[in-house]
């Protein structure tokens, strides 16, 4: 009996070990590539018609490529369930809403479209204060759920002589909706700004000095614009537009300040700018060549390195034009995907040893994408930690060995893999 009990305990310990190991492997895999991404969300606050309250608008979004479509007669359909829960600092639920959305497209190609953004809106009338918003999107077809939380502050617009609403940033192509992700690219460089000002009767009858500022990521002012306005009512809407075409890729703050008769009100928001990844106005030609070295052949690299300065931009354009999978569209899908992977590699694999896209895991990820499976092996005395990446459809497997305590991984059989797959 004692032997059986000991055996059962050993079996339970073994099963527990296996379960914990699998969970750790799954957690490492998911976190390594940010596969469980938060819901992209934003919120805007305006003065409510109900005294003492504010109007809260919560937005979240998803693209066609993030949801599952199924064939339905002559088109493709998808369905999303969205829920919003609003809680106070004590965790008490103040309000909640649930909505179901259906989407339909005509062909399979549209189901993969990353630019087809669906924006979901929820409205609340709420007292001023601090709250936490819980957002959940469920793909009805797959059952996959994405969650996100936002800490928000609802200002008190009542009995204030001068106040400003949230700043709403939109694209020219879709001006009625906010740009939830606050990302403006070289293809959408014109930013539309909408906001409201709230005034008592004394302020309303005066000229108001308004200052618009764009600040860099360190808070330093880059551009500013001033104007004097005279509101037509105690609640005045404003709209203007500006271009980000000349701004280098970075995150910026847009700040609006109004002053009148000793009163000051400020509202601000952040936004990011993505320029063309091959625009030599924002990077050196040497860096651009280094980034494409995983795609270019040795012969192409040799020719590109000899291009005179005045032809370098055209040479890069031609390099990617030859690789455009669909020349009928205004974007090069392969180029954007390639540089998206570079960005993820930099964010995921950068270390004291160097930038992420030059690391062994970074280069494998850029060329082959997210692996189907990552298995982590802890150090076992003689050998250090290692990872094995599997690409099942390609029938490929890559092994990475940890080189130090910071878990900087390098390819096993490095020279062979570089020569066969990475043009190195």
C-alpha positions in Angstrom: 0.0 0.0 0.0 2.8 2.4 0.9 4.5 1.7 -2.5 1.2 2.4 -4.3 0.7 5.7 -2.5 4.2 6.7 -3.2 3.7 5.8 -6.8 0.5 7.7 -7.1 2.2 10.8 -5.6 5.0 10.4 -8.1 2.5 10.2 -10.9 0.6 13.2 -9.6 3.8 15.2 -9.3 4.8 14.2 -12.8 1.4 15.2 -14.3 1.6 18.5 -12.3 5.1 19.1 -13.7 3.9 18.5 -17.3 0.9 20.8 -16.9 2.9 23.6 -15.4 5.6 23.2 -18.1 3.0 23.3 -20.9 1.4 26.4 -19.3 4.8 28.1 -19.1 5.6 27.2 -22.7 2.3 28.5 -23.8 2.7 31.8 -21.8 6.2 32.2 -23.3 5.0 31.6 -26.8 2.1 34.0 -26.5 4.0 36.8 -24.8 7.0 36.5 -27.2 5.0 37.7 -30.2 2.2 39.6 -28.5 -0.4 37.2 -29.9 -2.9 38.1 -27.3 -3.2 41.7 -28.3 -5.3 44.2 -26.4 -8.4 45.7 -28.0 -7.5 49.0 -29.7 -9.6 51.5 -27.9 -10.1 55.2 -27.2 -12.5 57.5 -25.4 -13.8 61.1 -25.7 -15.5 63.2 -23.1 -17.9 66.1 -23.8 -20.2 68.3 -21.6 -23.6 66.7 -21.2 -26.9 68.5 -21.6 -27.8 67.1 -18.2 -26.5 69.4 -15.5 -23.6 67.9 -13.5 -23.0 65.0 -16.0 -20.5 64.4 -18.8 -21.0 62.5 -22.0 -18.5 59.6 -22.4 -17.9 58.0 -25.8 -15.9 54.8 -25.8 -14.6 53.5 -29.1 -12.9 50.2 -30.0 -11.9 48.8 -33.4 -10.9 45.7 -35.3 -9.9 45.0 -38.9 -11.1 42.3 -41.2 -7.9 40.4 -40.8 -8.5 40.1 -37.0 -11.9 38.3 -37.3 -13.1 35.1 -38.9 -15.4 35.2 -41.9 -17.5 32.3 -43.2 -19.1 31.8 -46.6 -22.8 32.7 -46.6 -24.4 32.2 -50.0 -22.6 34.7 -52.3 -20.6 36.6 -49.7 -18.6 36.3 -46.5 -19.9 37.2 -43.1 -18.4 37.7 -39.6 -19.9 38.5 -36.3 -18.6 40.2 -33.2 -20.0 40.5 -29.6 -18.8 43.5 -27.8 -19.2 44.4 -24.1 -18.2 47.5 -22.1 -18.2 47.6 -18.3 -17.6 50.8 -16.4 -16.4 50.6 -12.8 -15.5 53.1 -10.1 -12.2 53.0 -8.2 -13.8 50.6 -5.7 -14.5 48.1 -8.4 -18.3 48.8 -8.3 -20.0 48.4 -11.7 -21.5 51.8 -12.7 -22.8 50.9 -16.1 -22.4 48.2 -18.8 -23.5 47.7 -22.4 -23.5 44.7 -24.8 -23.8 44.9 -28.6 -23.6 42.5 -31.5 -22.2 43.5 -34.8 -22.3 41.7 -38.2 -20.0 42.4 -41.1 -20.2 41.3 -44.7 -17.7 41.4 -47.6 -18.0 40.3 -51.2 -14.9 38.2 -51.7 -12.2 36.3 -49.9 -9.5 38.9 -50.4 -11.5 41.4 -48.5 -11.6 39.1 -45.4 -7.8 39.5 -45.1 -7.8 43.3 -45.5 -6.0 45.0 -42.6 -7.1 48.5 -43.8 -10.8 47.7 -43.4 -11.3 49.0 -39.9 -14.6 48.5 -38.0 -15.2 51.1 -35.3 -17.6 50.2 -32.5 -19.1 53.0 -30.4 -20.6 53.0 -26.9 -22.1 56.1 -25.2 -22.6 56.9 -21.5 -23.9 59.8 -19.4 -21.7 59.8 -16.3 -20.7 61.9 -13.2 -17.2 63.4 -13.1 -14.5 61.2 -11.5 -12.0 58.4 -12.2 -13.2 55.1 -13.7 -11.9 52.0 -15.3 -13.3 50.7 -18.6 -13.3 47.0 -19.3 -13.7 46.1 -23.0 -14.3 42.6 -24.4 -14.6 41.6 -28.0 -15.6 38.0 -28.9 -15.4 36.5 -32.3 -18.7 34.6 -32.5 -17.4 32.2 -35.1 -14.1 31.2 -33.4 -15.0 32.0 -29.8 -11.7 33.9 -29.5 -11.9 36.8 -27.0 -9.8 39.9 -26.8 -9.9 42.1 -23.6 -8.6 45.5 -22.7 -8.9 48.0 -19.9 -8.6 51.8 -19.8 -8.2 54.1 -16.9 -10.1 57.2 -17.7 -10.8 60.6 -16.0 -14.1 62.4 -16.5 -13.7 66.1 -16.0 -16.3 68.3 -14.3 -17.5 70.9 -16.9 -20.2 72.4 -14.7 -19.7 75.9 -13.1 -16.4 76.3 -15.0 -16.0 79.6 -16.9 -13.7 78.1 -19.5 -13.3 74.4 -20.4 -12.3 72.2 -23.4 -13.6 68.7 -24.4 -11.4 65.8 -25.5 -9.6 66.2 -28.8 -10.9 64.0 -31.6 -8.4 63.1 -34.3 -9.8 61.7 -37.6 -8.7 60.9 -41.1 -10.0 62.8 -44.1 -11.3 59.6 -45.6 -13.5 58.8 -42.5 -13.9 62.1 -40.7 -17.1 61.2 -38.8 -15.2 58.6 -36.8 -12.1 59.1 -34.6 -8.8 57.5 -35.5 -9.0 55.1 -32.6 -5.4 53.9 -33.0 -4.1 57.5 -33.3 -1.7 56.4 -36.0 -1.2 58.5 -39.1 0.9 57.2 -42.0 2.5 58.6 -45.2 -0.7 57.4 -46.9 -2.9 59.4 -44.6 -0.8 62.4 -43.6 -3.7 64.9 -43.2 -5.1 65.0 -39.6 -8.5 66.4 -38.8 -9.0 67.9 -35.4 -12.4 68.4 -33.7 -13.2 69.6 -30.2 -15.6 71.8 -28.2 -15.1 74.8 -25.9 -17.5 75.6 -23.0 -17.8 79.1 -21.8 -19.9 81.2 -19.3 -21.6 84.3 -20.7 -18.7 86.5 -19.6 -16.1 84.5 -21.6 -18.5 84.0 -24.6 -18.6 87.7 -25.3 -14.8 88.1 -25.5 -12.0 87.1 -27.8 -10.3 83.9 -26.8 -6.6 83.3 -27.6 -6.1 79.7 -28.8 -2.7 78.0 -29.2 -2.1 74.7 -31.0 1.2 73.0 -30.3 2.8 69.8 -31.4 5.3 68.4 -28.9 7.9 65.7 -29.5 8.2 62.6 -27.3 10.4 64.6 -24.9 7.8 67.3 -24.5 9.7 69.9 -26.7 7.6 72.1 -28.9 8.1 71.5 -32.6 5.3 73.5 -34.3 2.7 76.0 -33.0 -0.1 78.0 -34.4 -2.1 80.8 -32.7 -5.5 82.3 -33.5 -8.0 84.6 -31.8 -11.6 83.3 -31.8 -14.9 84.8 -30.6 -17.4 82.0 -29.8 -20.9 82.3 -31.1 -22.4 80.4 -28.1 -21.6 79.0 -24.7 -20.9 75.7 -26.4 -18.7 76.2 -29.5 -17.4 73.5 -31.8 -14.0 73.8 -33.6 -12.5 72.0 -36.5 -9.1 72.4 -38.3 -6.6 70.2 -40.1 -2.9 69.9 -40.3 -0.3 67.7 -42.1 2.2 65.3 -40.5 4.0 64.6 -43.8 7.2 66.3 -42.7 7.3 64.8 -39.2 9.8 61.9 -38.6 8.4 58.6 -37.4 7.7 59.0 -33.7 5.0 59.6 -31.1 3.8 63.2 -30.6 1.5 65.2 -28.3 -1.1 67.7 -29.7 -1.9 70.3 -27.2 -4.7 72.9 -27.4 -4.8 75.9 -25.0 -7.4 78.6 -24.7 -7.0 81.7 -22.6 -9.4 84.6 -21.8 -9.7 87.0 -18.9 -7.3 85.2 -16.6 -8.9 81.8 -17.3 -7.0 78.9 -19.0 -8.2 75.6 -20.3 -6.0 72.9 -21.9 -6.7 69.6 -23.7 -4.2 67.2 -25.2 -3.8 63.9 -26.9 -1.0 61.8 -28.4 -0.6 60.4 -31.9 2.0 58.5 -33.8 3.4 59.1 -37.3 4.5 56.3 -39.6 6.4 57.4 -42.7 7.3 55.3 -45.7 9.9 52.8 -44.5 12.0 53.5 -47.5 11.8 57.3 -47.5 15.4 58.5 -47.3 14.2 61.8 -45.8 14.0 59.9 -42.5 16.8 57.3 -42.7 20.2 56.8 -44.3 20.7 54.8 -47.5 23.0 52.5 -45.6 20.4 51.7 -43.0 17.8 51.1 -45.7 20.2 48.6 -47.4 20.9 46.9 -44.2 17.2 46.4 -43.6 16.5 44.8 -47.0 19.6 42.5 -46.9 17.4 39.6 -45.9 15.5 39.8 -49.1 18.1 41.1 -51.6 20.4 38.7 -53.4 24.2 39.2 -53.2 24.1 40.5 -56.7 21.3 43.0 -56.0 23.1 44.2 -52.8 26.3 44.7 -54.8 24.5 46.8 -57.4 22.6 48.8 -54.8 25.8 49.7 -52.9 27.2 51.3 -56.1 24.2 53.5 -56.8 25.1 57.2 -56.9 23.4 59.4 -54.3 20.9 61.1 -56.6 19.5 57.8 -57.7 19.4 56.0 -54.3 15.7 56.8 -53.6 14.6 55.6 -57.0 16.7 52.4 -56.6 14.9 51.6 -53.4 11.5 52.3 -55.0 12.4 50.0 -57.9 13.6 47.2 -55.6 10.2 47.1 -53.9 8.2 47.7 -57.0 9.6 44.4 -58.4 8.3 42.7 -55.3 4.8 44.2 -55.2 2.3 41.3 -55.1 -0.5 43.4 -56.4 0.5 46.4 -58.5 -3.2 47.4 -59.0 -3.4 48.7 -55.4 -1.9 51.9 -54.1 0.2 50.1 -51.5 2.9 47.4 -51.5 1.5 44.8 -49.2 4.8 42.8 -49.0 6.8 45.9 -48.2 4.5 46.9 -45.4 4.4 43.4 -43.9 8.2 43.2 -44.1 8.7 46.4 -42.2 5.9 45.5 -39.7 8.0 42.4 -38.9 11.1 44.5 -38.5 9.2 46.7 -36.0 8.0 43.7 -34.1 11.5 42.2 -34.1 13.0 45.4 -32.8 10.4 45.6 -30.0 10.7 41.9 -29.1 14.3 40.9 -29.5 16.4 44.0 -29.0 19.0 43.7 -26.2 22.3 45.1 -25.1 23.8 42.9 -27.8 22.1 44.9 -30.6 18.9 45.9 -32.3 16.2 43.2 -32.7 16.0 42.9 -36.5 19.7 41.9 -36.5 19.4 39.2 -33.9 19.1 35.6 -34.8 15.5 35.2 -33.6 14.6 38.6 -35.2 15.9 37.6 -38.7 14.2 34.2 -38.6 10.9 35.9 -37.6 11.2 38.5 -40.3 11.8 35.9 -43.0 9.4 33.2 -41.8 6.9 35.0 -39.6 5.4 33.8 -36.3 6.3 30.2 -35.6 3.5 27.6 -35.2 5.1 26.5 -31.9 7.9 27.6 -29.6 9.2 25.1 -27.0 11.3 26.4 -24.2 13.9 24.2 -22.5 15.3 25.4 -19.2 19.0 25.0 -18.4 19.8 21.5 -17.0 23.3 21.8 -15.6 25.5 21.0 -18.5 23.5 22.8 -21.2 22.0 26.3 -21.0 18.4 27.3 -21.9 17.3 26.8 -25.4 14.3 27.4 -27.6 13.0 25.4 -30.5 10.8 27.1 -33.1 8.7 25.0 -35.4 7.1 26.0 -38.7 4.9 23.0 -39.4 3.7 23.9 -42.9 7.2 24.7 -44.0 8.6 21.6 -42.3 11.3 23.7 -40.7 12.7 23.8 -37.2 15.2 26.2 -35.7 17.1 25.8 -32.4 18.3 28.8 -30.4 20.8 28.5 -27.5 20.9 31.1 -24.7 24.3 32.8 -24.6 24.1 34.5 -21.2 21.9 35.1 -18.2 19.9 37.7 -20.1 18.6 34.9 -22.4 20.0 36.4 -25.6 19.4 33.5 -28.0 21.6 32.6 -30.9 21.0 30.1 -33.7 22.5 26.6 -33.5 24.1 25.7 -36.8 24.2 29.4 -37.4 26.4 29.4 -40.5 24.3 26.8 -42.2 21.0 28.6 -41.6 22.5 32.0 -42.6 23.8 30.6 -45.9 20.6 28.6 -46.8 17.8 30.9 -45.6 19.1 34.4 -44.7 21.3 35.5 -47.7 24.2 35.8 -45.2 
